Amino acid sequence: MSGYSFYQRASRAFRDYPSLTKLVVVFTASGGGLIAFSDAKSPHSACAYADAVAVDGDRKKKRVVILGTGWAGTTFLKNLKHPSYDVQVVSPRNYFAFTPLLPSVTTGTVEARSIVEPLRNIVKKKALNVQFREAECYKIDAVNKKVYCRSNQENNLGGVEEFTVDYDYLVIAMGARANTFNTPGVVENCHFLKEVEDAQRIRRTVIDCFERASLPNISEEERKRILHFVIVGGGPAGVEFAAELHDFATEDLAKLYPLIKDDVKITLLEAADHILNMFDKRITAFAEEKFQRDGIDLKTGSMVVKVTDKELSTKVMATGENKSIPYGMVVWATGIGTRPVVMDFMKQIGQGSRRVLATDEWLRVDGCDSIYALGDCATINQRRIMEDIMAIFNKADKNKTGTLTVADFQDVIGDICERYPQVEIYLKRKQLKNFVHLLKDYQGNAQKEIIDIELFKAALSEVDTQMKNLPATAQVAAQQGLYLANCFNRMEEAEKNPEGPLRFRATGRHRFHPFRYKHLGQFAPLGGEQTAAQLPGDWVSIGHSTQWLWYSVYASKQVSWRTRMLVVSDWIKRFVFGRDSSRI
């Protein structure tokens, strides 16, 4: 008992006086003791430790600063494991959000808390020294390797706090904002669907529209205007929200507002000729037919040119005719735009004319060796093979004869295909087995053994036409975050033993294999417990069975067991009790 009491008193003393954690009592086997000094840090000194590291060994650690807590930034943080880094995360939101379920949050199918995971829950599980700052980065100084930040709390708690963070490596994963295409009135009058707060705001507005339309002094014309919901954008987000809203209105709100249920109207506007253009044509056709059956007014070829507080103006692309559409709520779900801080940084490094940050195949920002960008704020500027055609030829021409045989390419074919992925895409389109067949097949040169530079250029002249930018999706961002974390984890090893393809314009090899996106398929929930899926291998599945596949995939992809259980629980409650129609 006396030993236990001593333990209690000692534990209380260490809690009340954290400085005592620097003293460690080491007992010897003979019963004696020795007081030794330890540099263990207490929780109260964690912040100070992050900003001023005390010991010499820690000064050697590279400081990695992550801007953003979306799919790219959070995946990078979760998979970064090497102990040689001190990590600082700066983001205006202190959580990760499972954005593919945002349309479900707008109607109460899933609660907002079920799709968010606090960043500090992720940070506390890391063996690395990781500090999180809830703040907004407003300037990046690439010359001095600093980022300038300020607090973003709305009440500011007595003032705006500004601070700077130094970095050795900077990871920009700030995502994107909604693109209004400078359409007048969009910012002032439309709802967006990019953040959790946007989904919650839409949910409250939908209920407000039904409650206002139920008031006794509202005219019939005004009631129809209030209950007219317009979605701008026929991509996955717009289509899924339209489907969710239709189910919410017909399955739940119709029972609660029986007198006005017939006045509800949902309109989906798309500037292109079809919705879901990035999907297989079979999915596009099925979605359009289903929306027509459900009574969703689909207007393709209609571009919004102006939005006021009660109506929006559209231009019919085929005829140029202008039309006015009265509405109660507009959700703008089309396009993504670059954030102002990223635009300023792009101008600073000479990329002001681009739409988003340009990186190389290793996700490094062009011209900035210590800065990486991934997710929606960046795009990979794939190197054109014709830019390096002479370097490739000279690398294969080891004997410097000015001509090559097919056998001379054997040592570099694999490196060419890895460094320039458009080569493989071109070969598949041409139905050629490999790079050698491309050279032999060009203009009937099957029997020609000697290849000069002109023939080499001619054979590869059309390869670069197959270059395509990656889509701005959560799947791409997550794969980039995982790839970059693995590169950081192997940084020291790769410096000594490079594993990437040959450097055609220099000697040696690149440190890492370039990033390659692997498409795992995509879903398009269409309402009524029906979902369309386009999976690898040109496999298309549509219907109720695909909906259950969607449930299983989205549940398994949650960032933690907590969110996984909450999402599944929300789905079960919706099946049993219906969606929540309160304005909370």
Secondary structure as UniProt FT lines:
FT   HELIX           2..16
FT   HELIX           18..22
FT   STRAND          23..27
FT   TURN            29..30
FT   STRAND          33..37
FT   HELIX           43..45
FT   HELIX           46..51
FT   HELIX           56..59
FT   STRAND          62..67
FT   HELIX           71..79
FT   TURN            83..84
FT   STRAND          85..91
FT   STRAND          95..97
FT   HELIX           99..101
FT   HELIX           102..105
FT   TURN            106..108
FT   HELIX           112..115
FT   STRAND          116..118
FT   HELIX           119..123
FT   TURN            124..125
FT   STRAND          129..141
FT   TURN            142..145
FT   STRAND          146..151
FT   HELIX           156..158
FT   STRAND          162..166
FT   STRAND          169..172
FT   STRAND          177..178
FT   TURN            181..182
FT   TURN            184..185
FT   HELIX           186..189
FT   STRAND          191..192
FT   HELIX           196..213
FT   TURN            216..217
FT   HELIX           220..226
FT   STRAND          228..232
FT   HELIX           236..247
FT   HELIX           248..253
FT   HELIX           254..256
FT   TURN            258..260
FT   HELIX           261..263
FT   STRAND          265..270
FT   TURN            277..278
FT   HELIX           281..294
FT   STRAND          297..300
FT   STRAND          302..307
FT   STRAND          311..316
FT   TURN            317..319
FT   STRAND          322..326
FT   STRAND          329..332
FT   STRAND          336..337
FT   HELIX           340..348
FT   TURN            349..350
FT   TURN            352..353
FT   STRAND          357..359
FT   TURN            361..362
FT   STRAND          364..365
FT   TURN            366..367
FT   TURN            369..370
FT   STRAND          371..373
FT   HELIX           375..377
FT   STRAND          378..380
FT   HELIX           385..388
FT   HELIX           389..396
FT   TURN            398..399
FT   STRAND          404..405
FT   HELIX           406..409
FT   TURN            410..412
FT   HELIX           413..419
FT   HELIX           422..430
FT   HELIX           435..441
FT   HELIX           442..444
FT   TURN            446..447
FT   STRAND          450..451
FT   HELIX           453..459
FT   TURN            460..462
FT   HELIX           463..466
FT   HELIX           474..489
FT   HELIX           491..496
FT   TURN            504..505
FT   STRAND          522..527
FT   TURN            528..529
FT   STRAND          530..535
FT   TURN            536..538
FT   STRAND          539..543
FT   HELIX           544..556
FT   HELIX           561..577
//
